[in-house]
Amino acid sequence: MRAFIVEDEPLAVQRLKRMLSQDGRLEVVGEAGTYEEALKLIEEKKPEVLFLDIRLPDGTGIDLAKEVLSMGLKPYIIFTTAYGEYALEAFRVSAVDYLLKPYSQEDLAKAVDKVLEKKSNFQQVSNLIRAERPIIPARIGNKVLFLSPEDIYYVQAEMGEVSVRTKEGLLPLSKKLYEIEDMLRPYNFFRVHRSYLVNLSKVKELKSVEQSKYVIVFKDINETLKTSREGAKALRDYLNI
């Protein structure tokens, strides 16, 4: 699993990286020492696990966790701090663990155990969801259509309104984009832009364009979408291309 460290003390960063290397179950894919730098890199790299210090030069790890979650990203969060008084706030943002400095190799290993257990539980739930195949209601005129994942080319969010693209066209939904993303993630749907969730099974080809982005060409419909630069990078990583 890919991990990202947010910590403004270089020695603490090096110590945590060394301990994670010894543990061997997580790969550190980036680090940042400030709130703003961390937010940008987390959105770009989309790590699965976040190690967050509480006090940063330009903000707090608690607020950073809230903002990351509000973006629709759902990493497993482990706080690493010298301050015990923020533990309750930390668990309110769904922290997996709260490690007080100086924590031991054993403490870190137990935190990683919790992450892997939660991931395993999530995969089991995802398998159940896949078996049950969700039904997504969409309104068209005075009718309500019951859609399956294979009916959908992409989901878009514009001006606070969410729609799904089917062969019938764009149909409005009453759910938020992140809610639809949770339902459709097991069915090969991928967030390629803040506003677009794409069914990769419906994609015919990807065309490289400016700023390392892609234009997505779909099967069966005469329509394309453009990824964000971050979405294109995440897609390359996901597809290993």
N, C-alpha and C positions, 0 to 999 in steps of 0.2 A: 504494500500500500504506500502511496505517495504522501509524504509529510512536509509541512511548512512550519518554520519557526519564526515567531515574532518576539524579539527580545532586544533590548537596547544595550545590554552589557556583553561585549565581545567574548569575555572569558566564559560567561554563562552559556553563550551560543556554542562555543567550542566544546565545552563540557557535555552539553546535551547531545551534540552531534557524535561525540566519541561514544557516549553511552548507547545511543541508538545504533551505532555501527556494531557495537559489541552485542547488542540484543539481536540484530540481524533481521528483524521482521518488518521494519519500515525503511523506506528510502527517502532521504531528505532531498527535496527538489528545489528548495529555495529558502531564503531567510530575509528578514527586514527588521530595521531598528526603529522605525517610526510608523505611526498609524497610517498616514497617507501613502507611504511607500508600500506598506503591507496590503492595503486595500487594492491598490493597482495590481500588484503581483499575484494576489490570491485570485482575483477575477481572471487574470491571464492564465495561471497555471492550474487552477481548480484542484487543489490538493484534497485528498480524502481525509487527512488528519491535520489539525491545527494545534500547535503548542503556543499558547498565548501568555505573555507576561501581563500583569495587571496594569502597572504604571508605565506609560510610555511618554516620551518627551512632548507629544502633541495630542494626547488623548488617553483612553483607557482600553484595556483588552476587553472589558465587558461591552463597551459601546462598539468596538470593532466586531465582536461576535454578533451583536444584534444587527449591524449593518450587513455583514456577510450573509446572515440568514435571510434578511429582507431581500437580498438579490436573488434568492431562489437556490443558492448554494447550500449544501447540507453536509459539511464536513463534520467529523467527530472532533470534539473540542476538548483539549486537556489544558487547564491553566497551570502555569508554573510561576510561583510568586513567593515573596518573603512575607506577604501580608495575609494573615488568616481571616481578617474581618470581612473579606469580600466573598467568602465561600457560598453564602446563601444566594447572593446575586448571580454568582457563577452558575449554580445549578438551575436557576430560573431560566437561563439561556441554554438549557439542555447539555451542560458540560458532562462529559463522561467521567472526568476525575479532576481533582484539585490538589496539585502537588506543592507542598511547602518546601522552600529552599532551606537548607541543602537536602534534597531528596537523594535516596540511594538508588543503586542499580536495581535492587529488588522492588522499590517503590515504582520505578519506571516500568519494570516488567509487568507488574500487576496492572498498571494503567493501560499498557498495550494489550494485555489479556482482555480487559474490559472492552476495548475497541473491537478486537477480533470477534469477541462473543456477540457484540451488538451487530456487527456486519453479518455474521452467520445467521442470526435471528432474522435480520432484514431480508437476506436471500431466501430463507425459508418462506417468509411471508410473500415475497415476490413470486415465488414458484406457485404458491396457492392462488395468488391473483391471476397469474398467467393461466392456470388451470380453469379458473372460473370465467375468464374473459369478460372484462367490464363492458357495460352498456352505457353509452354516452347520449343523453337526450339533447336534441337540437331542434329549435323551432323554425318552421318554414310556413309562413302564412298562418292559417288557422290549424295547422297540423304540427305534431311533434314526431320527429324521426328518431328511431333508436339506432345509433351508430355503433359499429364495432371498430376496433383499431385499424383493421384492414380497409375500412371505408375512407380513412382520413389521409390526405396528402401532407398537410401541415396545419398547425394551429398558430394563429397570430393574435397579438394583443396590440391594439391601437386606440389611443385616447381613452384608456380605461375599459374598452370593450374587447371581449374575447370572441373569436370566430374560428370555425374549422373549415378547411377547404376540402370539399368532396367533389365528385363528378357533377353534382347538382349546383355547385358554386359555393360561395361563402355562406355559412349558416351560423347564426349567433348562439352563444352558449351563456349560461348563467353562472359559470364557475370562473375562478381566477386561473391564470396561466400556470402558476405553480401547482395548483390542485390537479389540473389536467396532466401536468408533467409527471406527478407522482403516479397517476393511474396508468400512463402510457409508457413510462420508462422501460418496463419489462418487454415491451413489444417493438423494440428497435427504434424508438423515437429519441431524437437528440436535439439539445438546445444549441442552435447555430448562431443565435443572436438574442439580445435581450427580449426581442419581440416575436421571435419565431422558434417553434418547436417542429422539427421535420421528421417525417416517417422515412427512415433511410431505405426501407423496402420499396418505396415508391420513387426513389431517385434513379435517373438514367445515367447521369454523368455530372462531374464537377469540372468547371472551367476556371482556371486561375486568372485573376484579374489584378488590378492595381492594389497596392498596400497589402499584398499577400492574402487577399480575400478570395473567396470562391463565389461563382455564380452556380446555383443549383438548378439543373435541368431535370424535370420530372417525366416519368412515363405517362403516357395517355392524356396528359393535359398540356395545352400550349401556354405554359406559364413558367417563370423562373423566379428565384429568390436570391438575394445576395447576403452572404454571411457577414458578420462583423470580423475584424481582424483577429480578435480573441477567439471567436467562435470557430474560425478556420483553423487556428492553431490547435484548439481542443479537438477538432474533428480529425486533423492529421494524426494527433497523438492516439486518438481512439481507434482509428483505422490502421495505424502503423504505416502511414504512407509519407 
